[in-house]
């Protein structure tokens, strides 16, 4: 290493070429970086979806979910199985164990599912696929009071045109219903012509088809034979023959039935700003840039607006590129401010020439990390931008230590090149191991499991390359630049001469402080070293007691300020669509009222709610709001959470609502309390969940306590009477005929253009909406006779379940709640429930079990892994220092900075008025590798001077004085780089602040530990050695 340092210092061309390669490679990589708001997350989840039209949730559970669960539960790599049975479909979700190959598990599950032979005939083929998270960029809405066919055709055209734009690959049309041809036959028509539904189905299927007849091989060549008769629209189907009448005429389908060529029957509606709409969603894939994709769609939309028919509007909605640009600008501003502060501090304490070359390490390190980002699969996003800010003041630490020592040696020797080589070689070992300890502290962030770990792995993937390139720059590039020092220098010139008085004044003040304040203080502390250590221990105990006593709260993941708000309403199953439309209209009206409520807090011309999208289907509805960007709401007091509370207040009580929730934050943290009860007895689950809800509601700060149990629609249950067997009617025949009449019989599926169109035969819609139709329905016997339904089946009214949730092959009910920040704490509430209430509840309802789900489950898994990896990191840090010190004890002295830096972390959060979070914990883990660096250099300085035979006490004092400036400077630059973010008031970046506080305030307090406590501990260690030698002599 020493020879490499000397070679690069003496060969400035080689050093500059190395610098040029790093800089140019980084600059050329910038345009190739993928840009996104948050990192892409790969979910280790496989979904199995089965459509079972016309079925109830209970039927889906028994005939779909249970059979799939039993088939796949023993597949190697399956961690957890959950399922949801709903009306008409079932979904089974498989969580795959960490580290298992998703492709192998997926193949095994597909094989198991394909082997199931007991699924209902009416169920469609199971769809088995890995869960994909699409990276949406924006949505283009087409709205207007026009027919649904017009909007659908226009939407398809726009979708195809956008997909044809260069650089855009994935575009989807949503908000449209599929086409369907409905052949509606009344009971009277069937009886009049002595037909059954089966007769009509067979007639249509037999007459509407195209069939290949092979080919004729002639001498001129092969000639294909085709029979053509496929119907494609209502007119074609109306001409199909059904049966020949006694008078020789033909009964055609149009004479028997009413044929509707339209959309699939559904009560779904979607509105944008109060008008019917279709949506064209634009996604990015691969290396596509979110900003480039958005720009092309905006340009296309500008041209589209000029061509649209009157009454139809095109608007961009949910534009994530704007969100990305605002966050990028915010973090760029903070990073630039931090960089300026770091450079100013370096210039104040170091000679301007040295400060310039030391500062140059920042862009070199950053560009080096950018060069490697694509290779690591790292994009430019909010987290990686934060990582650059985090490491901004740290990357210059090694350059400061080397630059300051080189300058000192050059002043002593008067030799530029020799001073650069010697000064760098003296500090090479401690600097290398200091960087390695910092890298070791960031490694645990690489190993956090789950989706949470996939987000925060971006921080070490940026920080570690930055640290490595900063080490390369400080050892091999910086010495070459600092070797320009000349013995016959006649003093600084140009700007350096103008700056010299400032630099001299600052350093004179610093040396005065060292001589008059620090030296006497250090001498006093060293003389009373045991008392000094006791005082520090007392501070640590007091701080930990303050934390453990609950005075400083912990929240796993703070809510992230959003530019959107979302309201979800759920009504009683079976609620008429008019009631749902009225409820959604009320929510939309309350959303528009928000503009007038907050008008006086915004600038003239600004609207809080810019757009609103409403969606309703069956008994569930959603309303999404586009809010004024959060950067335009800074200082107004109008946060997304306050808007949500006011929106909920304006909506008021909706009598038919079973559930009404509003969400206005990104990421996690929306419903931190989530407890799951599991068992086979549904009555026990319902009763236990009700008691649990009542208990949770008693805690302060808790609101919107809900469970996942929902009563379903009313059911008419048919039971076969004994007399039916005498007529040859069994349960299957009864169910088939009733299903044909009310749900419909699918005759065929035709392809019309790009659309797959179902052809259904059923009763007319108005008849299917009446109970009288069922009561007067006739059942056909195998002999062709007609008997009333009541004669062969018993009709009973009941009520089923809306959805049935299962986990690990048992039914579950989940109880969840929101917690108002500052008024309640989810960790404390759940801990109290687990300690006192849950054991009594489970003892009362035998057979039930409980588990913590949601945020707190993720918290436990994350913290457990973090503790384990942090312990390993501490051992690695110990080993890295034990090697250069050749001691088992001295690394422990250096590592005293780690626990005592927690004091700064705790009181930093208190002073900034923030709670601890998982980000605080991540910052504390990273802090462990940073705070030992100065102590390592200090102890190394003491050891080197003791090797020359100097007095112990004087050497320790001199070490503190000699290393005071670089220690102070590394601390100030680290804190300065983080200061803009710590003080940032913008709501967008608040969730990142706790990590910056942990690192910044922890480093500040660790400076006091390094300059005072570490020297005391060093002398105490020597006292112990002396006492031990004295004891041996005895």
N, C-alpha and C positions, 0 to 999 in steps of 0.2 A: 504493500500500500504506500509506504513512504517513497519508494522509487517512482511509482506512478504519479504521486503528487509532485515530486520534483521534476519529472519529465514534462508533465502538462504545464507546470508553472514556467518552465524554461522554453516551452514551445507554444507560443501564443497563437500561432496559426492553427495548430491542432485543436487547441481549446476553443478558438473562435469557430472553427469548422463544426465541432461537436455542437456548439450553441446554435449555429445556423441550421444544422440538420434538425434539431429539436424544434426550433421556432418555425421553420418552413413546413415541416411535417404537420405540426399542429394547426398552422394557418390553413393549409390545404385540406385538412380534415373537417374544419368548421362547416363548410357547405354541405358535407355529407352526413352531418349529425341528424338523427331523427329527432323531431321536436314534438313534444306532447305535454299535456298538463301534469299528469301523474304517470309513473312508470307502468308499463304493461304488466298485467298480472296473469300468470298461468294457474288456473284453478285445477287442483287434483280431484276433479269431480267427473263422474260419468252419469249421464241421465238416461233413463229408460222410460220412454213415453208411449202410452198405448191409448188410442182413441176407441171408445166403446159407445157409439152413438145410442142415445135413448136409455142409458142405464142410470141407476141411482148410485150415490156414493157407497152404500152398503154392498151393492152388487159389484162395483169396481173393486172394493177392498177384498171381498171374498174370492172373486173370480180372476182378478188381475194382479193386484199388489201382493197378496199372500203367496200366490203361486210363483211369482217371480222372485220374491224374497227367499222362499225355500229353495229355489233352484240355484241361487247365486251366493248364499251366505257363506259357503265354504270355499269360495274362490280365493286362491292365494293372493294377498295384497289388498284385500278388502278390509278397510278399517272400520267403517260404520255404514249402516244402511238406514235410510229414512225414506218414507213414502207418503204420498198424499192422494187420497181417493176423493174425487169430486164428481159432479154430475157430468157424464159423457166421457170422462177420461181419467186416467191414473198416471201418476209419475213416481218412479222409484229412483232415488238419488243415492249414488255410491260414492263415499269418500275413500280415496285410495291412500294407502299408507305412504308416508314420506320415504323417498328413496326407491320406491318400486317403479318399474318401467310401465308407464301408462299404456303403451301400445300392447304389451303382453296382457295386462289386466283387462283391457278393453276387448281383446280377441277372446280371452277366456269367458268373459261375461256374454259376449255375443253368441258363443257356442252353446253356453248353458241356456240362454233365452231361446235360441232357435230350436233347442231340443224339447221345449215344453210343448206338449200335445193337447193339453187340457184347457187352453184358452177358449173363450166363447167364439162361435163361428162368426157372429156379427162384429166382433172386435177386429180392428185393423191390425196389420203387422206391426209388432213392436219396433220402435225407432230407438236404437242404441247408439249413443254418440257422446264424445267428450264435450264437456261444457266449454263453450267458447265465449270469451269476452270481446265483443266487437268494439273497435276503437272509432266511435262516431266522431265526426268533425262538426257537422251542422245538419239542420233539417230545413228543407224548403217546403213551405206550405202553399197550397193552391186552394183558395176559398171563394165561395160565392153562393148565392141563392139560386142554384141551378140543379138540374137532375143529377143523381148519383152516377149515371152512365157517362154523362158529359165530363164530370170530374175524374172518373176512372180512366177514360180514354185519354184525356189531357194529361193526367198523371203518368200514364204509361209512356206517352210521347216524351214528356220532360225527363222521365227516368232514363230512357234510351239515349236521349241527346246528351245528358250529363255524363252517362257512362262512356260515351264516345269521346269525351274530352281527354286530351293527352294528360297522363299523370293521375287519372281517376279510374279506379278499377271496380269498386264495389258500391252499388247504389241500389236501394230497395224502396219499393212503394208500399206504404202501410196506410191503415185507416180505410181500407176498402173491403167490402164483402165479396166473396167469390160468387161467380155466376151459378145459377141453378135453374133447371127446367122442372117445374112442378106440374104433374098431371093429377088434377084434383077430381076425384070421382065420389059422388055422394052415395050413401047407402041405398037411396031410392032408385038411382040409376042402375046399380048393380042388381037389385031385386027385380026391376022392371025387365031387364034383359037376361035374368037368371045367370048372372056372372059372379065370379069371385075376384078378389084382388089378384090371386094367382093367375087367373085367366087373362087379366089385363096385362100383368107383368110378362107372361109368356108371349102374348100377342105382340107387345112392343119389342121385346128382345128378339123375337123371331123375324120381325119385319125390318127392324132398324139395324143394319149391319152391312159392312163390306167384307167380302170373303174371297180369298184367293182360291182359284180352281186348278192350280197347277199350270202346265204349259203344253203346247202342241209342237212337236219337233217336225218341222217341214224342211224341204230341201233349201228353201230360202232363209231358213233360220228358225229359231224358237219364237213362238208366239205365246204370250202369257194370257191366262184366262182369269178374269175377275168378275165377281158378282157385286154390283153396287146397289145399295139401298139404304145406306146410313142416313138417318135424319140428323139435321144440325140446328134447327130452330123450331119454334112453335108451329109454324105453318107446315113444315115437313112432318112433324109428329102428328099433327091433326089429320093428315091424309092416310096415316097408317091404318090398315084393316084390322078389325078386332074379331069379328065373327060374321058369318053369312046368315042372313035372316031367312025365315021361311018363305018369304015372297021372292027370294032369289037376289035381293039387294044385299049390299055390304054395309055393315055397321062400322063406321070409321071412328077413330078415336075422338075427333072433334065433336061428333054427335053424342058421345058418351060422357066426355069429361071436359072440364075447363083447363086449358093449358096455359101456364104462365111462364114466359121466358124472361126471367129477371135475376134478382139476387137471392142468395141463400137467406132463408127466413131467420131474422135475428132482430133483437131490440137494441143492438149496438148503435150508438151515435157518437160522432166526434165533431167538435166545433173549435174553430180558431177565431178568437175575438168575436164570438157570437155567431159565426157563419159556418155552415157545413164545409168540411175541408178534407183533403187528402194530403198525405205527407210523403215527401221524397227524402229519405235519409241517406246521407253521404258519409262513407267510411273511408278510412285510410288503411292501407296494408303495406307490409314490408317496410321499405325505406322512404315511403311517401311522407312529405312534410305537411304538417297540419296547416301551416300558413299558406303554402302554395296551393293546397287543395281548396282552402277557403277562398282564396283570391280568385281562382278560376270559376268557382260557383257564383261568386258575387258578380263577376263580369258577365257570366251567362245570364244571371237573373236580371241584370240591367237591360239586356237585349230582349229578354223574354217579356218583360213588362210592356214593351212597345207593341207586342204582337197579340197579347191576350184579348179575348173577347170582352166586351163591356160587361161589368158586373163581377168579373173574376179578378182577384188580386193575388199577387205572389209576394211572400214575405219570408225572410230568413229568421229562423227561430232556433234557440238553444245552440248558439254559435260558440263552440268551445275554443275556437281560435282567439276570440276576444278575451276569453278568460285566461288563455295562455299568455297573450301579449301583455295583459295588465299585470299578471304575476311576474312575468319575465322583466318587465320594466321596473317593477317594485324592487325585486331582488337585485337587478343590475344597478339601480340607484344606491341601494344599501352597500353593495359590493364596491362600487366606485368611491363612495364616501369613506368606507373602511380603508380602502387602498390609499386614499389621500392622507388619512390620519396616520397610517403606518409609515408612509414616506416622510411626513412631517416629523414624526417622532424620531425616525432614524437620522434625519438631517439635523435635528436639535442636539442629539447626543453624540453623533459621530461626525468626523470630518466630512464635508460635502462629497468629496470624491469617494470615500468609503461608503457613505450612505447610498450614493447612486448605484454602485456596483452591488451592494447588498440588496437593494430594492429590485434590481434587475432579476434577481432569483425568483420573484413572484411570477412575472409573465412567463419566464422559461419553464417553471414548474407547472403552471397551469396549462400551457400549450403542450407540454409533454404528456400530461394526463389526458388532454383532449385527443391527442394523437392515438392513444390506446383505447379510448372509449368505445369506438365501434367494435373493436376486437373483443371487448368484454360484454358486448350487447347492451351498452349503457346509452341511453338517450339524453337529450338536453330537456330537462323537465324541472319542476319546482323543487324536487328533492336534490337533484344534482347541483342546481344553482345554489341551494342552501349549503351543500357540502363545500363548494368553492369558498363561500363566505366563511364557513366554519374553519377552514384550513388557512384562510388568508393571512392571519397573523402568526400561524404556527410554522409555515414553510420558511420564514426568514430566521427562525430561531438558530438553526445551525449556522447559517451565514453570518448572523450577528456575532455568535461566539467566535467563529473563525476570523471574521473581519476585524473585530475588536482586538483579538490577540495578535493578528498580523500587524495591525497598526501600532500596537504597543511594542512589538519586537522591532519593527522598522524604526521607530523613534529611538530605541535603545542602541541599535546597531548602525543605523544610518544607511543600511543596505536594502534596496528595494527587492530584488529577486531573492536574496538570501533570507530576508525577513519574511517574505511571503511563504517560502518553503518551510522555514523553521516554525513560523507561527501556525501554519496549517498542520504540520506534522505533530506539534504539541497537542493540538486539540482534536486530531483525527479520531483517536480511539474513543474518547468520551462522546464525541459528536455522533460517530457511527452507532454506538450502542444506545445513545439517546434516541436516535431516529428509530432504531429497531424496537425499543420499548414502546414508543408511540404507535408503531405499526402493530405490535402485539396487542395493544389496548383496543385497537379498532377491529381486530380479527373477530371477536365475538359477534359483532354486528353482521358479519358475513354468514353466520351460522344460525340466526334466528329462524325457527321453522314457520311454516304456514304462509298465508297470504300477506300477513303483516311483515314477515321477514323479506318477502319479495320486493316490498317497497323500500325498506330501510337498508337493504343490501347495497343500494346505490351510493350511500354515503361512504362506506369504506372503499368501494370500487373507484371513487374519485379521490378520496383523501390519501389512500396508500400510494397510488402512482405519483401524486403530488409530492409526497414526502420522499419517495425514492428519487425523483428527478431533482428535488431540492438538495438532496445529499450529493448527487452527482455534480450539480452545479457548484456547490460550496467547496467540494474537494478538488475538482479538476478544472473548473472554469473560473471561479472567483479568484484563486491565487494568481492566475495569469493576468487578470485585470488589475489586481492590487500590486503586482510587481512593478508597475509604472513609477513607483515612489523613487525619488532621486535624492541622494545625500546633499547635493549642491542646490537643492530647491531654494529659490529666493522667496518662497512664500506663495500663497495662493494667488490665483489670477482670475480676472473676470468676475463671474457670478460668485465663485468661491470666496473671493476677497470681500465682496459685499456681505456675504453671509457669515463670514468669520467672526465678527463681533457678537452676533447672536449666539453662534455655537460656543464661543469662549465664555459668554455670560452664563449660559445654561450649564456648561460643565464646571465653571467656577462655583456656581450655586450648588451643584451636585456634590462636588468635593467638600464644600463647606458643610453640607448636610452629613456627609460620611464622617468627617473629622469631628464635628461638634455634636452631632446627634447619634448617629449610628454607632460609632466606636465606643462612646461611653455606655450606651445602652447595651451593646453586645458584651462589653467587659463586665457590666453589672449582672447580666443574665448568665454569663459563664461562671462568674463567682458564685451565684446562687442558682446553679444549673438544676438542682433537684427541685427547687421551688418553681423554677420556670417550667419544667416538664409537668409538674403538678397543676400549674395554672392552665396549661394547654389541655391537659386531660380533663380538667374541670369544665373548660369551655366545650369540649367535645361531648362530655356526658350531659351537660345542660342542653346542648343543641339536640342531641338524640332524644332526650326526655321530652323536649318541646315537640319533636316530630311524633314520637310514639304515643304521646299523650293526646294526640288528635287535634292539636292546635293548628297544625299544617296538614291540610287534607291531600288525599291522593285521588286523582281521576285518571283512569287508564288512558283514554285518548280524548282530548278536548275536542269539542265540535269545531268544524272548519267553516268559516263564514262563506256563505254561498250567494250567488246572484240569482238564485231561483228559490221558489217556495212551492210546496206540494201539499195538497189536501186530499185525503182519502176518506171516503164515506162508504159505509156498508149498511144496507137496509135489510129488513127481514126477508129471507128467501121467499120467492114467489110474489114479491111486491110488484104491482102493475107498473108498466114502463112509464105511464104518465106521472106516477109518484116519483120515480127516479128522475125524470126530466125536471120536475118541479124542484127537487132537492138540489140538483146540479145548478139550476138557474139561480137558486138562492145563494149558493156558494159563489157563483160568478158575480152576482150583484154585490156581495160583500167585498169581493176583490176589487171591483171598480170603485167602491166607496173609499178604499184605502188612499186613492189619489187625492181626494178632498180632505181626508183626515190629516195627511202629512204635507199638504201643499205649502203651509207656512214655514216648514222646516227645510224646504228645498229651494233651489234657485228658480227664478222665473223661467217658465218654459219647460222645466223638468217634470217628468211624470214618474212616480214611484213604480207603478205597474205598467210596463210597456206592452206586454202581450199576455194573453191568457188562452190556454188550451184546455178544453173540457172533453171528457170521455166518460161514457156510461155503457154498461153492459149487464143485463140481468139485474142483480141486486147490488152491484158494486160500481162506484163512480170515482173519478179522479179529476182534479183540476190543478194544472201547473201554471205558475206565474213566472214570467220574465221580469226581474226587478232591475231597477236602476243599478248600474255597476257599483260595487262596494267602494271603489276609490272615489266615486262621486258622492258617497254618503259619509265620508270621513268628517268627523266633527259635528255631524248633524244629530247624532244620537239615534239614528234610524238604522238599527242593525236588523239582520234577517230574523233574529229571534224575537225582537220586539214587534216586528211586522207580523210574524206568525201569531203572537199572542193577541194582537189587535184584530187580526183577521178572524181568529176563533171567536173573539168577543162579538164581532159584527155578525158573524153567521148565526150565533145564538143556538138555541136548542131545535133540533130537527126531530119531531116526534117519532118518525118511523125509523130513525137511525139506531142501529145496534152499536156502531162504532164510528167515531169521527176523530181523525188524527191529522195533525199538520206537522210537516217536516221542513226544515229550512237550513240544514247543515249538510256538508259533504262528508263522505267517509263514514266512520263509525261514531258511536257515542249518542245515537238517537234514543235508544231505549236500553239503558245500561243494566236495568234489573230484568233478568230473564231466568225463570225457574221452570223446569220441566218435570211434570209428574207422569209416570209411566205405569201401566198395568193392563190387565185384560178386562177388568170390571169397569164398564163405562159409567155406571151409576156412581161408583166410588170416585172415579176421576172427576166427574162433574161436581160432586159435593165437596171433595177435597180442594178443587181449584177455587170454588166459591169461598170457602173459608180462608184460603190463602190470599185471595184478592182482598177480602175484608181486613185481614191482618196487615197487609202491605199498605192499605189505604190509611192506616192509623199513623204512619211515620210522617214527620214533617218534610215538606219539600217534594213529596211524591204526587204525581198527577197522571191522568190517563191510564189507570190500572185496567188491564184487559186480559182476557184469556182467549185461547185459539178455538175454544168450543163454540160452535154455532149450530142452532137448530136449523134443520133444512126445510124444504118446501113441504106442504101437505102432500101426502101420498094416498092414492087409492090402491089398496092391496086386494088382489084377486086370489081367492082360494077355490080350488076345484071341488065341486060337490060330487058325492058318490054316484049320482045319476048320470054324470058325464061319461063314466066308463061304459055304461050300457049303450051310449050313442057313438062310441069309438073316439071320443075326444080325450086327449091327454093334456098334461100341463104344457108341453111344448107347443102343441097345436093351438091351444088357447092363447098362449103368450104371443105366438107368431101372428095370429090374425089380429089381435089387439094392436100389436106393434105396427103392423102394416097400415092399419087405419089411422093411427094417431102420430106415430113417428114417421112412418112411410117405408115403402120397400124400394131399395135402390135397384133400378132396372139396369143401368149401365152408366159408364162414364165416357164422355166424348171429349175429344181435343178440338177446340175451336180457337184457331190462332195460337196464342200462348197459354190460353186458359184451359184448365181441365174442368169440365162442367158435369155435375151430377144430374142424373135424370131420376126423379122420385115420383112414385105413385102413392097417393094418400087421400084422406078425406079433405074437403074444402076447408080453408083456414077458419071460416066462421063456425063451422061444425066442430072443429077441434078445440074451440074455445068454450064449449058448452058441455056441462055434465050430462045433459039430456041425450046427447049423441051416444055416450057410453051406455046409458041406461037402455036405450032403444036399439043398441047394436045387435046384429044377428050373427051367430056363429054357424059356420058351415060344417056339417058332418062329412065323413068320408063318402057317404052315399049321396051327397049333394043336397041334403035337407037343410033347412034353416031353422035354428032354434034361438030364442031370446038369450042374451048373455046371462040374465038373471036365473035362467033355468039350469045352467051348467056351472055357474061360479057364484060364490059368495063375495059381496062387495063390502069392504070395510074402509073407513077413513083412518088415517094415522099421520104421523109426522116423522120423517127421517132426520138424518144429519146433513148439514150443508157440505162439510168436508170432514174426512176422517184422516187424522195424522198418525203416523206410526214411526217408531224409531227402534232399531234393533229387534224388529219382529214383534213389537208390542204397541198397543195404542198409547198415545201420549196427548196431554193437554199442556200447553205452555202458558204461563202467567207472566206478563211483562208490564213494565211501567217506566215512565219518564221520571227523571229527577231534576228539579230546578237547581242549577248551579248556585252555590252559596247558601242554599236552604236545606240541602240534604246531601248525603253521600252514599252512593250505591254500595261501596265496599262495606261500610259500617252497617247498613241496613241488612244486606245479605248475610253478613257474619252474625248479626243478632238473630236473624231468622233460623239459621243453621244451628245456632247454639241452643235456643230455647223452644221455638215454635215447631220446626220441622220434625224433630223426634216425636213430639206428641201427636202431630198430624198423621205420621206414618204408622204409629202404634194404633191409632183409632181406625184407620182404613188399611187393614192387613192386606198385604200383597202388592201395595204400591211402593214405588221407589221414586227418588227425586234426584235431580242433577242440576248443576248450574250451567246455563248455556249463554250464548251471545258474547257480549263484551267481556264479562268477567271470566268466562271460560277461556277466551283468547288471552286475557290478562294472566291467568294462572299458568297457562302453557308457555307464554312468552317469558314471564318472569322466572319460571323454573329453569328454562333453558339458558336464560341470560345469567342467572346465578352460577350455573354449572360452568358455562364458558368463561365467565369472569374469573372464577377461581383458577381455571387453567391458565388464563391470561396473566394472572398475578404470579403464578409459578414461573411462567415463561419470562416475565419481567425480572423476577428474582434471579433466574438462571443467567439472563443476559448481563446482569450487573455483577453477578458472582464471578463470571469469567474474567473480565478485565481487572476486578479488584482482587482476585485470587483469595477471596474471603467469603465465609458463610454469614458473617455477622454484619459487615459493612453494608451489604444490600438492604438489610432490614432498617438501618439508619436512614438510608435514602428513601425507603418505602414508607417511612413515617409520614411523608407528605401526603400519601394517599388517603388514609382515614381522616386526617386533620383538615384536608381540603373539603371534606363533607360539610364542615362548619360554614364555609363560604357558600356552598350550594344551598344549604337550608336557609341561611339568612339573606341570600340573594333573592330567593323566591319570596320571602317575607317582605323584603324592602320593595319589591316590584309588584306586590299584591297578587301574586299568582299561586295556584295550587301546583303540587307536584303531579307529574304525569309520566307515562312511559317514555316520553321524549326526554324528561329530566333524568330518568334512569339511564337512557342511552348516552346522554351527555356526561353523566357521572362515570360510566364505563370508559368512555374516551378520555375523560379527564385523568384517569389513573396513569395513562402512558405519557401525558404531557407534563404533569406536575413533578415527576421524578427527574426530568431532564436537568433542571437547574441544580438540584441536589446532587445529581450524579457528577456534574462538572465541578461543583464545589468540593466534594469529597475527593475526586481525582486530583484537584489542585493541592489539597492538603497532603495526600499521599505522595505526590511528586516532590513537594518541598521537604517532607520528612525524610525522604530518601537521601537528601543532601545534608542530613544531620542537624536540621534546625530545631529549635525548641518547640515542643508540642503546643503549649498554650499560645505562644506568640504566632506560630504558624496558623492556628485556627483563627485567631483574630485577623491576621493578615489576609487569610483566604476570604473571609467575609468582606473585607474592604476591597480586595483586588477584584472579586467577582461581583461586587455590588452593581456596577453599571451594566454589565451584560445581563445579569439576572433581572434587574429592573426593566431593562429595555425589552427583553423577551416577554416579560409579563405585560408591559404596556402595549406592545405591538399586538399580542394575542387579544388583549381586551379591546384595543382600539378597532381591530378588524371586526369584532362582534358588536361593538357599541351601537352602530346605526340600527342593527336588527333588534337589539335589546330595547332600544328606545322607540322602535317603530310603533306608531299608533294605528296604522292601517289594519283593518279587521282581517284582511286576507292572510297576513303573515303571523297572526297571533299564536297559532298552534305550533309554530316553529320556535317561538321565543324561549320556552322552557329549556330546550337543549342548549341554546346560546347562553342562557343565564347560568346553567350548571357549569359549563366550560369556562365562561368569563369570570364569574365571581369565585369559582373554585380555584382558578389560577391566581387571582388576586390574593386570596388568603394564603395559598400555598407559598407565595413569595415571602410572607412573614415567617412561615414555617421553615423555609429554606435558609433564610438569613439569620434566624434566631434559634429555632428549635433544633435543627440539624447539627449546628456546631455544639450545642449543649449535649446532645445525644452522643456525639463523637467523643467528647471528653468523658462522659459517663461510661462509655465503652472502655476507654483507656483506664478509668478508675477501676472498673471491674477486672480488667486484665492485671492491673497492679495488685489488687486485693487477692486475685487467684494465685499469682506468683508468690505473694507473701504467705498465703495459706499452704502452698506446696512446700515452702521452706520450713514451715512449722512441722 
